[in-house]
Amino acid sequence: MTLNSWKGDGAYKARLRLMAEEVGRLDPDILLLQECFAAPELGHDTTAALAGATGFNSVSWPGRRKTRLCEGAEAVSTSGLAVLSRHPIRQWRTVPLPSDPRDGERAALFAEIDHPAGTILAVSLHLTHLRDAQALRGRQFESVMMELAGVSPATFVIVGGDFNAAADAEEFVNANAPSGSRLVDCRRLAGAPAAATCPGNGDGACIDHILVRIREDMEDCKVLGVSTVLDRPDPETGLLASDHFGVKASIVLNPAL
């Protein structure tokens, strides 16, 4: 599952409660997060709160450090990436991505997970939101693909997050995985249509995705379904958990076994 958690904006504490409740109900094995807010001075930490609520292992990259407003209080804070996992995280690393001074530092977070079905490499990313930056998004995605070139073919790879573009956007078409493999949108594998994940963006843009690496010579996985989640207001408060909806994919690894 992937979710852009919207930093400390809006009714942060109430939204965080909704996120924790919904993640607990949806019960994913792996959760990829973007815009993870942390302001120690105010006692806020989205990654730690969700890891505590689920009992999951977690790793994070803090991201851009700046003064932000959260529920009327200003504090120095970060807004970065995280990977949460039900299973042990063996090791992790960050991969710097090309950036633009208007947008701040960008990176991808790589976490290697010991899953009962085999090793999973889960990658959380958040590509630039700049509207005139198709080429930059393409270079950022290519940086991720170059890093994947060194990953063992036996490792199952999941790449998810806020791409700030459609999964079939021009900037991603020519970027591909190492020879003999490719990254494929889980919606395509499940035969599911694109669905809005950012309702505030016009009529709603489908910009949050989960991709899996598929080798041409074997069936690595089977995607049973993809759903949009955290897309309904809380009946008590009318709040949404974030300004983005989440995406959840149900995946069977090594279906031939």
VENGI-V839215 format. One record per residue. RES is the residue in three letters. BURIAL is I if it has 16 or more other C-alpha atoms within 10 Angstrom, else O. Layout:
BEGIN
res | burial
RES | BURIAL
RES | BURIAL
END
This chain:
BEGIN
res | burial
MET | I
THR | I
LEU | I
ASN | I
SER | I
TRP | I
LYS | I
GLY | I
ASP | I
GLY | I
ALA | O
TYR | I
LYS | O
ALA | O
ARG | I
LEU | I
ARG | O
LEU | I
MET | I
ALA | I
GLU | I
GLU | O
VAL | I
GLY | O
ARG | O
LEU | O
ASP | O
PRO | I
ASP | O
ILE | I
LEU | I
LEU | I
LEU | I
GLN | I
GLU | I
CYS | I
PHE | I
ALA | I
ALA | I
PRO | O
GLU | O
LEU | O
GLY | O
HIS | I
ASP | I
THR | I
THR | I
ALA | I
ALA | O
LEU | I
ALA | I
GLY | O
ALA | O
THR | I
GLY | O
PHE | I
ASN | I
SER | I
VAL | I
SER | I
TRP | I
PRO | I
GLY | I
ARG | O
ARG | O
LYS | O
THR | O
ARG | I
LEU | I
CYS | I
GLU | O
GLY | O
ALA | O
GLU | O
ALA | O
VAL | O
SER | I
THR | I
SER | I
GLY | I
LEU | I
ALA | I
VAL | I
LEU | I
SER | I
ARG | I
HIS | O
PRO | O
ILE | I
ARG | O
GLN | O
TRP | I
ARG | O
THR | I
VAL | O
PRO | O
LEU | I
PRO | I
SER | I
ASP | O
PRO | O
ARG | O
ASP | O
GLY | O
GLU | I
ARG | I
ALA | I
ALA | I
LEU | I
PHE | I
ALA | I
GLU | I
ILE | I
ASP | I
HIS | I
PRO | O
ALA | O
GLY | O
THR | I
ILE | I
LEU | I
ALA | I
VAL | I
SER | I
LEU | I
HIS | I
LEU | I
THR | I
HIS | O
LEU | O
ARG | O
ASP | O
ALA | O
GLN | I
ALA | O
LEU | I
ARG | I
GLY | I
ARG | I
GLN | I
PHE | I
GLU | I
SER | I
VAL | I
MET | I
MET | O
GLU | O
LEU | I
ALA | O
GLY | O
VAL | O
SER | O
PRO | O
ALA | O
THR | O
PHE | I
VAL | I
ILE | I
VAL | I
GLY | I
GLY | I
ASP | I
PHE | I
ASN | I
ALA | I
ALA | I
ALA | I
ASP | O
ALA | O
GLU | O
GLU | I
PHE | I
VAL | O
ASN | O
ALA | I
ASN | I
ALA | I
PRO | I
SER | O
GLY | O
SER | I
ARG | I
LEU | I
VAL | I
ASP | I
CYS | I
ARG | I
ARG | O
LEU | I
ALA | I
GLY | O
ALA | O
PRO | O
ALA | I
ALA | I
ALA | I
THR | I
CYS | I
PRO | O
GLY | O
ASN | O
GLY | O
ASP | O
GLY | O
ALA | I
CYS | I
ILE | I
ASP | I
HIS | I
ILE | I
LEU | I
VAL | I
ARG | I
ILE | I
ARG | I
GLU | O
ASP | O
MET | O
GLU | O
ASP | I
CYS | I
LYS | I
VAL | I
LEU | O
GLY | I
VAL | I
SER | O
THR | I
VAL | I
LEU | I
ASP | I
ARG | O
PRO | O
ASP | O
PRO | O
GLU | O
THR | O
GLY | O
LEU | I
LEU | I
ALA | I
SER | I
ASP | I
HIS | I
PHE | I
GLY | I
VAL | I
LYS | I
ALA | I
SER | I
ILE | I
VAL | O
LEU | I
ASN | O
PRO | O
ALA | O
LEU | O
END
